Amino acid sequence: MSEKIKKWSLHILLWIAGLGVWQLLSLAYGPEILPGPIYTAKGGYELLTDGTLIQYIGISSYRVLLGWTLGSLIAIPAGLIIGKVGPIRAFAEPFLNFIRFIPPIAFITLFLVWFGIGETSKVMLILYATFFIVVLNTLTGVLSVEEDKIRSARSMGASECQIVQHVIIPATVPFMFTGIRLAMGTSFMAIIGAEMIASNEGVGYLIWNSRLFFRTDWIFVGLICLGLMGFITDRIVGLLGRKLLSRYGVVSTNSLRR
């Protein structure tokens, strides 16, 4: 208990020190250039009272979660198939390694042309940002499964479907969740770029539109909201990942024994 108290006390002191330095820099440069925590809090309260901030957070969160979920659901089975089937892997792996170096923001203009300026283009952009990260991590997980485990399962009479279900998938789950968590950060970057260029709502629109009114406090509010949104979603995904890893470990062992 004393260790936890010391840890939390240190965290609180670091936060207080950080806020103090932030406030001092604001006093040195002026709130118009660098708004301090008090000035930023006032701007956040202003956006909260008129309902703008909650609305924009909800819209951006919906876009990110929808595109990220769809991208993950498509990428995981695709990664398993590419990793398990050699001919498909020989064709797909060079393409994946080529396209993954093109950032999602580079596709914003094309996606607007292909899918319009509505929600579809933004969701598809996030799906793209998610897909390649998750599929490559899943593929890496499949290729990292020890051959001895697969041979042992075959010697016990397991079919290829059973090998995938009880050997490859449980061994690949940690890689899947690593890709999913990494893709979450990329999804937030993608949606901010899309909302800045082609949207009238969302946190990215708030940050971009605030420059017209020279409201740097609103910009800081948007940045803080992005950090909190990403932090909360990452913690939730991490918690679900730990539970699933624990469950899969039990299921995999029991299934092979049967």
BAFI-3210 file (N, C-alpha, C; in Angstrom, 3 decimals, decimal comma, padded with zeros to 6 digits):
// residues 258
n [1|2|3|4|5|6|7|8|9|10|11|12|13|14|15|16|17|18|19|20|21|22|23|24|25|26|27|28|29|30|31|32|33|34|35|36|37|38|39|40|41|42|43|44|45|46|47|48|49|50|51|52|53|54|55|56|57|58|59|60|61|62|63|64|65|66|67|68|69|70|71|72|73|74|75|76|77|78|79|80|81|82|83|84|85|86|87|88|89|90|91|92|93|94|95|96|97|98|99|100|101|102|103|104|105|106|107|108|109|110|111|112|113|114|115|116|117|118|119|120|121|122|123|124|125|126|127|128|129|130|131|132|133|134|135|136|137|138|139|140|141|142|143|144|145|146|147|148|149|150|151|152|153|154|155|156|157|158|159|160|161|162|163|164|165|166|167|168|169|170|171|172|173|174|175|176|177|178|179|180|181|182|183|184|185|186|187|188|189|190|191|192|193|194|195|196|197|198|199|200|201|202|203|204|205|206|207|208|209|210|211|212|213|214|215|216|217|218|219|220|221|222|223|224|225|226|227|228|229|230|231|232|233|234|235|236|237|238|239|240|241|242|243|244|245|246|247|248|249|250|251|252|253|254|255|256|257|258]
n.u [000,825|001,955|003,794|002,121|000,964|003,197|003,780|001,474|001,599|003,952|003,177|001,158|002,637|004,319|002,433|001,469|003,816|004,213|001,926|002,462|004,812|003,760|001,913|003,678|005,118|003,021|002,488|004,819|004,778|002,249|-001,333|-002,612|-000,827|000,248|-001,881|-002,521|-003,130|-005,387|-006,641|-007,142|-008,890|-011,078|-011,821|-012,523|-014,719|-016,452|-016,981|-018,163|-020,513|-022,137|-022,601|-021,071|-018,544|-018,969|-020,600|-018,860|-016,818|-018,242|-018,958|-016,435|-015,435|-017,281|-016,783|-014,115|-014,260|-016,027|-014,730|-012,296|-013,128|-014,351|-012,135|-010,395|-011,897|-011,910|-009,192|-008,040|-008,983|-008,013|-005,239|-004,736|-005,375|-003,555|-001,144|-001,331|-001,726|000,471|000,828|-000,921|000,279|002,766|002,002|000,629|002,210|004,456|002,940|001,578|003,729|004,565|002,376|001,929|003,631|002,567|001,048|-002,144|-003,215|-002,377|-004,213|-006,531|-007,646|-008,197|-010,023|-012,113|-012,921|-013,664|-015,566|-017,097|-017,961|-019,131|-019,868|-018,880|-016,370|-014,651|-014,862|-013,904|-011,286|-010,233|-010,589|-008,757|-006,406|-006,354|-006,394|-003,950|-002,018|-003,038|-003,318|-000,694|000,534|-000,948|-000,261|002,484|002,310|001,185|003,231|005,155|004,486|005,544|006,841|006,960|004,807|002,647|003,179|002,948|000,244|-000,833|000,084|-001,506|-003,843|-005,249|-007,187|-006,699|-008,319|-008,768|-006,176|-005,726|-007,685|-007,059|-004,328|-002,897|-004,446|-004,695|-001,935|-001,463|-003,027|-001,827|-000,253|-002,246|-003,658|-001,666|-001,354|-003,952|-004,043|-001,982|-003,072|-005,218|-004,107|-003,157|-005,587|-006,809|-005,100|-005,644|-008,393|-008,397|-006,984|-008,764|-011,105|-010,228|-009,929|-012,268|-014,908|-017,599|-017,889|-016,694|-013,656|-011,291|-012,184|-012,865|-010,327|-009,082|-010,836|-010,725|-008,564|-009,402|-010,669|-008,686|-008,467|-006,615|-006,903|-009,104|-007,978|-006,087|-007,849|-009,075|-006,819|-006,224|-008,567|-008,343|-006,104|-007,156|-009,300|-007,915|-006,323|-008,225|-009,615|-007,476|-006,800|-009,139|-009,167|-006,766|-007,425|-009,505|-008,008|-006,180|-007,949|-008,980|-006,666|-006,030|-008,281|-008,088|-005,760|-006,518|-008,607|-007,285|-005,378|-007,007|-008,573|-006,753|-005,948|-008,248]
n.v [-001,201|001,210|001,562|002,037|004,431|006,102|005,978|007,154|009,643|010,648|010,796|012,753|014,945|015,311|015,993|018,392|019,903|019,952|021,367|023,759|024,657|024,927|027,019|029,107|029,414|030,271|032,753|034,028|034,094|034,921|034,552|034,450|033,295|031,054|029,512|029,196|026,642|027,518|029,385|027,690|025,885|027,558|028,025|025,401|025,013|026,868|025,701|023,382|024,237|025,171|022,847|022,055|020,770|018,170|017,110|017,111|015,420|013,034|012,570|012,299|010,104|008,127|007,852|006,971|004,570|003,031|002,783|001,663|-000,718|-002,094|-002,279|-003,888|-006,241|-007,125|-007,330|-009,231|-011,967|-011,905|-011,651|-014,110|-015,923|-015,174|-015,691|-018,443|-019,714|-020,473|-019,774|-017,551|-015,832|-015,391|-013,803|-011,642|-010,530|-008,873|-006,752|-005,781|-004,884|-002,845|-001,002|-000,254|001,760|004,076|006,810|007,211|009,813|010,676|009,648|011,061|012,968|011,335|009,525|011,217|011,833|009,300|008,330|010,473|013,446|012,779|010,657|008,196|008,364|009,143|007,044|004,955|005,822|005,546|002,821|001,950|002,909|001,257|-001,372|-002,328|-002,258|-004,047|-006,414|-007,006|-007,399|-009,606|-011,451|-011,677|-012,883|-015,402|-016,501|-016,754|-018,889|-021,835|-024,557|-027,051|-027,191|-027,267|-029,673|-031,420|-031,166|-032,230|-034,850|-035,703|-036,066|-033,856|-031,835|-029,536|-027,310|-027,492|-027,129|-024,488|-023,264|-024,028|-023,877|-022,009|-019,581|-018,999|-018,601|-016,406|-014,339|-012,407|-010,894|-009,947|-008,179|-006,365|-005,174|-004,113|-002,195|-000,485|000,370|001,871|004,335|005,290|005,534|007,700|009,744|009,717|010,418|013,006|014,426|014,053|015,316|017,907|018,680|017,991|018,350|019,393|018,986|017,501|016,730|017,292|019,182|021,182|021,921|022,842|024,844|026,675|028,292|030,338|032,117|032,750|031,368|029,980|028,663|026,990|025,267|023,955|022,710|020,885|019,289|018,189|016,735|014,842|013,409|012,317|010,791|008,880|007,718|006,569|004,730|003,080|001,936|000,493|-001,341|-002,659|-003,868|-005,612|-007,172|-008,469|-010,051|-011,682|-012,967|-014,477|-016,132|-017,483|-018,904|-020,863|-022,134|-023,082|-024,964|-026,876|-027,734|-028,968|-031,072|-032,577]
n.w [000,000|000,790|-001,242|-003,428|-002,604|-002,614|-005,337|-006,539|-005,318|-006,404|-009,093|-008,921|-008,042|-010,247|-012,207|-011,121|-011,198|-013,980|-014,846|-013,557|-014,873|-017,418|-016,970|-016,281|-018,670|-020,248|-019,119|-019,842|-022,671|-023,315|-023,292|-025,773|-027,529|-026,180|-024,388|-020,918|-018,345|-016,847|-018,522|-020,676|-019,452|-019,026|-021,687|-022,396|-020,690|-021,754|-024,256|-023,390|-022,119|-024,190|-025,517|-027,661|-027,443|-026,327|-028,314|-030,574|-029,659|-029,417|-032,109|-033,417|-031,977|-032,655|-035,428|-035,412|-033,888|-035,426|-037,992|-037,132|-035,889|-038,058|-039,775|-038,211|-037,960|-040,577|-041,131|-039,366|-040,007|-042,636|-042,254|-040,986|-043,034|-045,048|-043,736|-043,321|-045,777|-048,218|-051,115|-051,347|-049,525|-050,748|-052,867|-051,655|-049,599|-050,562|-051,668|-049,401|-047,849|-049,446|-049,677|-047,044|-046,341|-047,256|-045,945|-044,245|-044,478|-046,936|-048,666|-048,404|-050,240|-052,495|-051,358|-050,773|-053,344|-054,269|-052,366|-051,573|-049,589|-047,255|-044,396|-045,173|-046,526|-044,454|-042,619|-044,206|-044,573|-041,996|-041,731|-043,643|-042,415|-040,221|-041,191|-042,481|-040,483|-038,555|-040,067|-040,809|-038,327|-037,438|-039,420|-038,891|-036,388|-037,066|-038,621|-036,691|-035,110|-033,600|-035,389|-034,273|-032,517|-034,262|-035,579|-033,445|-032,841|-035,191|-034,992|-032,949|-034,190|-035,061|-037,233|-040,034|-039,652|-036,887|-035,989|-036,742|-035,159|-032,462|-032,108|-033,828|-033,762|-030,872|-030,321|-031,856|-030,931|-029,060|-030,889|-032,565|-030,855|-030,275|-032,789|-033,045|-030,980|-031,771|-034,173|-033,296|-032,451|-034,933|-036,221|-034,923|-035,739|-038,469|-038,607|-037,615|-039,556|-041,722|-040,760|-040,524|-043,159|-044,621|-043,218|-041,106|-038,494|-035,437|-033,548|-034,901|-036,753|-034,926|-033,911|-036,266|-037,174|-035,134|-035,533|-037,171|-035,543|-033,905|-031,504|-029,499|-027,133|-027,499|-029,347|-027,753|-026,012|-027,766|-028,387|-025,877|-025,446|-027,497|-026,581|-024,200|-025,205|-026,761|-024,745|-022,991|-024,661|-025,380|-022,911|-022,381|-024,517|-023,947|-021,486|-022,275|-023,996|-022,253|-020,782|-022,809|-023,691|-021,434|-021,320|-023,784|-023,425|-021,583|-022,983|-025,285|-024,289|-022,969|-025,109|-026,852|-025,274|-025,175]
ca.u [000,000|002,841|004,381|001,110|000,837|004,377|003,656|000,458|002,099|004,911|002,412|000,483|003,658|004,760|001,366|001,463|005,000|003,972|000,960|003,141|005,694|002,849|001,379|004,775|005,371|001,900|002,694|005,953|004,464|000,914|-002,358|-002,998|000,136|000,301|-002,831|-002,197|-004,179|-006,599|-007,254|-007,641|-010,062|-012,190|-012,258|-013,219|-016,020|-017,277|-017,430|-019,042|-021,813|-022,989|-022,791|-020,238|-017,433|-019,482|-021,070|-017,713|-016,145|-019,068|-018,870|-015,105|-015,319|-018,084|-016,077|-012,923|-014,623|-016,628|-013,693|-011,316|-013,742|-014,476|-010,788|-009,865|-012,658|-011,477|-007,748|-007,645|-009,073|-007,129|-003,893|-004,671|-005,365|-002,281|-000,075|-001,481|-001,691|001,727|000,699|-001,521|001,288|003,784|001,459|000,132|003,185|005,125|001,982|001,344|004,920|004,652|001,302|001,898|004,448|001,798|000,231|-003,565|-003,514|-002,111|-005,371|-007,734|-008,235|-008,761|-011,197|-013,195|-013,393|-014,284|-016,671|-017,820|-017,517|-019,920|-019,254|-018,245|-014,959|-013,908|-014,816|-013,007|-009,920|-009,833|-010,483|-007,448|-005,356|-006,358|-006,264|-002,600|-001,300|-003,540|-003,065|000,728|000,819|-001,531|000,595|003,710|001,982|001,012|004,538|006,006|004,068|006,568|006,438|006,816|003,442|001,754|003,412|002,386|-001,212|-001,131|000,321|-002,636|-005,010|-005,977|-007,339|-006,145|-009,199|-008,494|-004,857|-005,917|-008,515|-006,519|-002,877|-002,439|-005,151|-004,247|-000,570|-001,435|-003,832|-001,023|000,128|-003,456|-003,978|-000,633|-001,738|-005,177|-003,722|-001,226|-003,981|-006,059|-003,415|-003,159|-006,963|-007,038|-004,372|-006,335|-009,669|-008,136|-006,682|-009,985|-012,030|-009,680|-010,047|-013,616|-015,916|-018,126|-018,081|-015,622|-012,565|-010,373|-012,799|-012,733|-008,940|-008,795|-011,682|-010,379|-007,554|-010,068|-011,022|-007,462|-008,758|-005,647|-007,388|-009,934|-007,063|-005,551|-008,948|-009,178|-005,670|-006,396|-009,644|-007,791|-005,281|-008,023|-010,030|-006,987|-005,901|-009,327|-009,852|-006,331|-006,922|-010,242|-008,703|-005,766|-008,122|-010,167|-006,964|-005,672|-008,970|-009,072|-005,454|-006,182|-009,312|-007,603|-004,767|-007,230|-009,349|-006,384|-004,807|-008,044|-009,047|-005,750|-005,949|-009,396]
ca.v [000,000|002,372|001,743|002,661|005,835|006,805|006,082|008,149|010,951|011,090|011,184|014,028|015,997|015,546|016,735|019,764|020,567|020,194|022,463|024,998|025,086|025,364|028,332|030,077|029,677|031,068|034,128|034,588|034,290|035,493|033,532|034,359|032,410|029,816|029,612|028,395|025,694|028,216|029,942|026,551|025,366|028,463|027,737|024,125|025,218|027,581|024,737|022,424|024,822|025,260|021,497|021,791|019,854|016,809|016,678|016,833|014,228|011,891|012,340|011,758|008,770|007,217|007,597|006,173|003,230|002,297|002,427|000,797|-002,032|-002,741|-002,607|-005,010|-007,442|-007,583|-007,586|-010,423|-013,180|-011,767|-011,986|-015,553|-016,618|-014,884|-016,384|-019,905|-020,218|-020,022|-019,049|-016,239|-015,013|-015,000|-012,714|-010,506|-009,924|-007,703|-005,664|-005,212|-004,154|-001,624|-000,047|000,188|002,956|005,241|007,189|007,403|011,201|010,847|009,165|011,836|013,536|010,248|008,973|012,185|011,674|007,983|008,060|011,691|014,193|012,349|009,806|007,013|008,614|009,199|005,686|004,176|006,249|004,909|001,395|001,775|003,114|000,121|-002,676|-002,796|-002,483|-005,267|-007,590|-007,318|-007,985|-010,945|-012,271|-011,950|-013,856|-016,722|-016,999|-016,991|-020,111|-022,866|-025,697|-028,229|-027,206|-027,703|-031,100|-032,143|-031,198|-033,177|-036,204|-036,033|-036,269|-032,610|-031,403|-028,207|-026,334|-027,560|-026,529|-023,037|-022,821|-024,314|-023,658|-020,778|-018,400|-018,618|-018,091|-015,157|-013,317|-011,257|-010,084|-009,259|-007,054|-005,351|-004,447|-003,362|-001,022|000,446|000,918|002,872|005,623|005,714|005,911|009,062|010,655|009,767|011,132|014,432|014,975|014,073|016,320|019,232|019,002|017,821|018,080|020,524|018,508|016,654|017,389|017,834|020,423|022,177|022,402|023,581|026,029|027,621|029,239|031,472|033,041|032,882|030,822|028,931|027,870|025,923|024,295|023,146|021,871|019,784|018,399|017,452|015,765|013,742|012,591|011,571|009,784|007,809|007,053|005,756|003,595|002,167|001,192|-000,464|-002,416|-003,420|-004,699|-006,692|-008,038|-009,322|-011,047|-012,634|-013,769|-015,446|-017,091|-018,309|-019,829|-021,988|-022,845|-023,760|-026,100|-027,884|-028,267|-029,877|-032,274|-033,383]
ca.w [000,000|000,851|-002,571|-004,271|-002,179|-003,129|-006,796|-006,864|-004,877|-007,413|-010,280|-008,646|-008,019|-011,627|-012,882|-010,601|-011,746|-015,401|-014,970|-013,154|-015,976|-018,488|-016,607|-016,354|-020,088|-020,738|-018,663|-020,575|-024,085|-023,475|-023,510|-027,178|-028,177|-025,416|-023,276|-019,753|-017,946|-016,405|-019,728|-021,443|-018,738|-019,316|-023,051|-022,379|-020,047|-022,737|-025,251|-022,724|-021,795|-025,382|-026,046|-028,843|-027,178|-026,182|-029,638|-031,430|-029,141|-029,791|-033,559|-033,734|-031,382|-033,472|-036,680|-035,138|-033,443|-036,532|-038,954|-036,472|-035,700|-039,365|-040,254|-037,439|-038,287|-041,900|-041,158|-038,606|-040,847|-043,800|-041,794|-040,740|-044,331|-045,731|-043,033|-043,363|-047,162|-048,809|-052,387|-051,108|-048,854|-051,732|-053,679|-050,877|-048,688|-051,159|-051,803|-048,070|-047,432|-050,258|-049,422|-045,649|-046,177|-047,684|-044,787|-044,559|-044,846|-048,368|-049,419|-048,079|-051,450|-053,299|-050,691|-050,953|-054,721|-054,422|-051,441|-051,253|-048,415|-046,109|-043,380|-045,756|-046,810|-043,189|-042,071|-045,056|-044,303|-040,745|-042,044|-044,299|-041,417|-039,301|-041,844|-042,780|-039,230|-037,922|-040,900|-040,750|-037,012|-037,431|-040,289|-038,132|-035,356|-037,677|-039,045|-035,528|-034,419|-033,716|-036,213|-033,414|-031,976|-035,336|-035,789|-032,294|-033,016|-036,274|-034,493|-032,079|-035,041|-035,298|-038,619|-040,280|-038,989|-035,453|-035,772|-036,795|-034,035|-031,143|-032,040|-034,476|-033,255|-029,523|-030,348|-032,612|-030,257|-028,604|-032,044|-033,015|-029,986|-030,476|-033,993|-032,790|-030,154|-032,609|-035,175|-032,668|-032,542|-036,331|-036,567|-034,443|-036,632|-039,758|-038,532|-037,417|-040,882|-042,536|-040,241|-040,814|-044,581|-045,198|-042,213|-040,354|-037,131|-034,939|-032,821|-035,899|-037,249|-033,860|-033,883|-037,500|-037,282|-034,069|-036,007|-037,795|-034,467|-033,114|-030,186|-029,199|-025,988|-028,063|-029,948|-026,658|-025,531|-028,713|-028,223|-024,622|-025,668|-028,291|-025,698|-023,290|-025,986|-027,083|-023,514|-022,470|-025,562|-025,288|-021,656|-022,522|-025,405|-023,210|-020,499|-023,004|-024,520|-021,179|-020,462|-023,908|-023,670|-020,350|-021,718|-024,875|-022,905|-020,984|-024,019|-026,182|-023,611|-022,740|-026,387|-027,380|-024,446|-025,578]
c.u [000,862|003,493|003,392|000,933|001,999|004,272|002,660|000,886|003,090|004,204|001,740|001,473|004,152|003,715|001,318|002,643|004,805|003,007|001,583|004,046|004,859|002,318|002,454|005,095|004,252|002,035|003,813|005,584|003,103|-000,108|-002,809|-002,086|000,155|-000,639|-002,449|-003,333|-005,471|-007,359|-007,858|-008,891|-011,288|-012,735|-013,006|-014,607|-016,984|-017,829|-018,364|-020,440|-022,716|-023,178|-021,905|-019,211|-017,909|-019,940|-019,899|-016,943|-016,925|-018,959|-017,523|-014,933|-016,095|-017,352|-014,877|-013,302|-015,222|-015,572|-012,674|-011,870|-013,858|-013,110|-010,200|-010,575|-012,284|-010,023|-007,360|-007,810|-008,186|-005,691|-003,718|-004,579|-004,033|-001,133|-000,123|-001,302|-000,480|001,585|000,091|-000,504|002,353|003,307|001,188|001,213|003,953|004,196|001,734|002,533|005,138|003,630|001,340|002,735|003,742|000,872|-001,217|-003,900|-003,296|-003,306|-006,621|-008,418|-008,890|-010,031|-012,386|-013,781|-014,174|-015,566|-017,472|-017,337|-018,290|-019,137|-018,469|-016,762|-014,119|-013,778|-013,863|-011,548|-009,398|-009,697|-009,143|-006,312|-005,241|-005,926|-004,817|-001,789|-001,732|-003,190|-001,591|001,112|000,249|-000,700|001,888|003,469|001,832|002,363|005,452|005,605|005,109|006,033|006,232|005,408|002,448|001,929|002,837|000,882|-001,599|-000,954|-000,781|-003,934|-005,803|-006,038|-006,756|-006,998|-008,959|-007,138|-004,961|-006,635|-007,804|-005,019|-002,508|-003,122|-004,732|-002,834|-000,475|-002,188|-002,990|-000,598|-001,078|-003,723|-002,901|-000,958|-002,973|-004,883|-002,910|-002,135|-004,906|-005,418|-003,397|-004,550|-007,271|-006,309|-005,095|-007,608|-009,455|-007,811|-007,915|-010,947|-011,523|-009,959|-011,493|-014,618|-016,373|-018,377|-016,881|-014,515|-011,555|-010,893|-012,677|-011,331|-008,646|-009,573|-011,331|-009,346|-008,189|-010,418|-009,837|-007,728|-007,808|-006,076|-008,285|-009,071|-006,497|-006,624|-009,114|-008,042|-005,791|-007,482|-009,162|-006,947|-006,122|-008,792|-009,127|-006,573|-006,986|-009,568|-008,709|-006,406|-008,033|-009,814|-007,664|-006,394|-008,819|-009,147|-006,414|-006,667|-009,055|-007,848|-005,548|-007,181|-008,797|-006,553|-005,405|-007,917|-008,417|-005,833|-005,816|-008,476|-008,065|-005,722|-007,112|-009,165]
c.v [001,255|002,651|002,415|004,130|006,652|007,022|007,163|009,550|011,519|011,544|012,543|015,179|016,328|016,333|018,187|020,553|020,902|021,333|023,795|025,541|025,609|026,762|029,413|030,423|030,506|032,525|034,803|034,941|034,928|034,427|033,410|033,402|031,041|029,936|028,679|027,461|026,367|028,749|028,827|025,963|026,245|028,226|026,415|024,228|025,926|026,625|023,690|022,982|024,935|023,907|021,122|020,704|018,409|016,259|016,286|015,597|012,978|011,550|011,728|010,352|007,745|006,865|006,687|004,743|002,402|001,850|001,462|-000,612|-002,776|-003,163|-003,809|-006,313|-008,003|-008,040|-008,880|-011,701|-013,104|-012,123|-013,470|-016,325|-016,410|-015,637|-017,889|-020,467|-019,614|-019,264|-017,657|-015,306|-014,524|-013,843|-011,460|-009,797|-008,756|-006,501|-004,982|-004,391|-002,887|-000,576|000,486|001,434|004,219|005,646|007,426|008,811|011,434|010,437|010,017|012,353|012,457|009,681|009,925|012,084|010,373|007,833|009,302|012,320|013,799|011,447|008,655|007,216|008,607|007,816|004,814|004,551|005,601|003,403|001,102|001,899|001,930|-001,166|-003,142|-003,044|-003,804|-006,496|-007,976|-007,910|-009,393|-011,907|-012,640|-012,988|-015,262|-017,318|-017,322|-018,238|-021,208|-024,076|-026,952|-028,330|-027,706|-029,202|-031,928|-032,258|-032,186|-034,617|-036,675|-036,193|-035,015|-032,305|-030,004|-027,118|-026,310|-026,951|-025,010|-022,542|-022,941|-024,101|-022,273|-019,547|-018,040|-018,045|-016,723|-014,032|-012,158|-010,335|-009,305|-008,017|-005,980|-004,507|-003,591|-002,098|000,004|001,126|001,970|004,252|006,160|006,170|007,331|010,080|010,819|010,600|012,626|015,088|015,086|015,157|017,736|019,649|018,979|017,434|019,390|020,165|017,661|017,447|017,985|019,130|021,532|022,771|023,279|024,888|027,085|028,647|030,486|032,542|033,324|032,462|029,659|028,091|026,736|024,849|023,373|022,226|020,660|018,786|017,558|016,394|014,576|012,812|011,737|010,474|008,592|007,014|006,104|004,524|002,590|001,328|000,148|-001,642|-003,279|-004,352|-005,881|-007,686|-008,977|-010,412|-012,113|-013,535|-014,850|-016,529|-018,023|-019,304|-021,065|-022,822|-023,661|-025,041|-027,223|-028,542|-029,268|-031,175|-033,178|-033,991]
c.w [000,000|-000,492|-003,513|-003,922|-002,708|-004,636|-007,185|-006,434|-005,883|-008,676|-010,091|-008,654|-009,423|-012,408|-012,411|-011,153|-013,223|-015,631|-014,572|-014,239|-017,130|-018,208|-016,702|-017,806|-020,704|-020,336|-019,449|-022,010|-024,323|-023,802|-024,961|-027,949|-027,503|-024,223|-022,136|-019,379|-017,512|-017,611|-020,583|-020,790|-018,984|-020,720|-023,143|-021,764|-020,995|-023,792|-024,647|-022,513|-023,021|-026,084|-027,211|-028,583|-027,082|-027,533|-030,530|-030,968|-029,536|-031,264|-033,933|-033,183|-032,198|-034,761|-036,460|-034,786|-034,576|-037,533|-038,385|-036,275|-037,023|-039,904|-039,536|-037,797|-039,655|-041,874|-040,457|-039,429|-042,083|-043,418|-041,540|-042,053|-045,040|-045,063|-043,178|-044,762|-047,872|-050,120|-052,222|-050,453|-049,834|-052,597|-052,845|-050,060|-049,317|-051,305|-050,457|-047,608|-048,246|-049,812|-047,994|-045,405|-046,670|-046,545|-045,179|-045,030|-046,334|-049,226|-049,199|-049,338|-052,311|-052,667|-050,788|-052,353|-054,868|-053,606|-051,054|-049,950|-047,155|-045,173|-043,997|-045,990|-045,530|-042,577|-042,893|-044,842|-043,018|-040,938|-042,711|-043,286|-040,477|-039,985|-041,940|-041,517|-038,603|-038,752|-040,857|-039,404|-036,901|-038,268|-039,572|-037,051|-035,912|-038,055|-037,868|-034,740|-034,660|-034,484|-035,375|-032,838|-033,022|-035,593|-034,653|-032,416|-034,109|-035,789|-033,560|-032,871|-035,335|-036,787|-038,785|-039,621|-037,491|-035,117|-035,778|-035,552|-032,694|-031,015|-032,578|-033,895|-031,833|-029,492|-031,020|-031,918|-029,708|-029,735|-032,575|-032,173|-030,011|-031,702|-033,786|-031,988|-030,942|-033,627|-034,588|-032,740|-033,959|-036,768|-036,108|-035,316|-037,964|-039,678|-038,331|-038,751|-041,752|-042,072|-040,467|-042,253|-045,057|-044,125|-041,583|-038,893|-036,739|-034,282|-033,797|-036,490|-036,209|-033,829|-035,094|-037,573|-036,235|-034,517|-036,609|-036,769|-033,545|-031,665|-029,912|-027,998|-026,483|-028,725|-028,881|-026,084|-026,451|-028,577|-026,958|-024,768|-026,485|-027,428|-024,765|-024,020|-026,310|-025,852|-023,011|-023,346|-025,498|-024,025|-021,743|-023,394|-024,704|-022,184|-021,168|-023,555|-023,468|-020,811|-021,554|-023,964|-022,603|-020,732|-022,800|-024,402|-022,315|-022,052|-024,897|-025,546|-023,439|-024,050|-026,946|-026,572|-024,812|-026,963]
res [m|s|e|k|i|k|k|w|s|l|h|i|l|l|w|i|a|g|l|g|v|w|q|l|l|s|l|a|y|g|p|e|i|l|p|g|p|i|y|t|a|k|g|g|y|e|l|l|t|d|g|t|l|i|q|y|i|g|i|s|s|y|r|v|l|l|g|w|t|l|g|s|l|i|a|i|p|a|g|l|i|i|g|k|v|g|p|i|r|a|f|a|e|p|f|l|n|f|i|r|f|i|p|p|i|a|f|i|t|l|f|l|v|w|f|g|i|g|e|t|s|k|v|m|l|i|l|y|a|t|f|f|i|v|v|l|n|t|l|t|g|v|l|s|v|e|e|d|k|i|r|s|a|r|s|m|g|a|s|e|c|q|i|v|q|h|v|i|i|p|a|t|v|p|f|m|f|t|g|i|r|l|a|m|g|t|s|f|m|a|i|i|g|a|e|m|i|a|s|n|e|g|v|g|y|l|i|w|n|s|r|l|f|f|r|t|d|w|i|f|v|g|l|i|c|l|g|l|m|g|f|i|t|d|r|i|v|g|l|l|g|r|k|l|l|s|r|y|g|v|v|s|t|n|s|l|r|r]
***
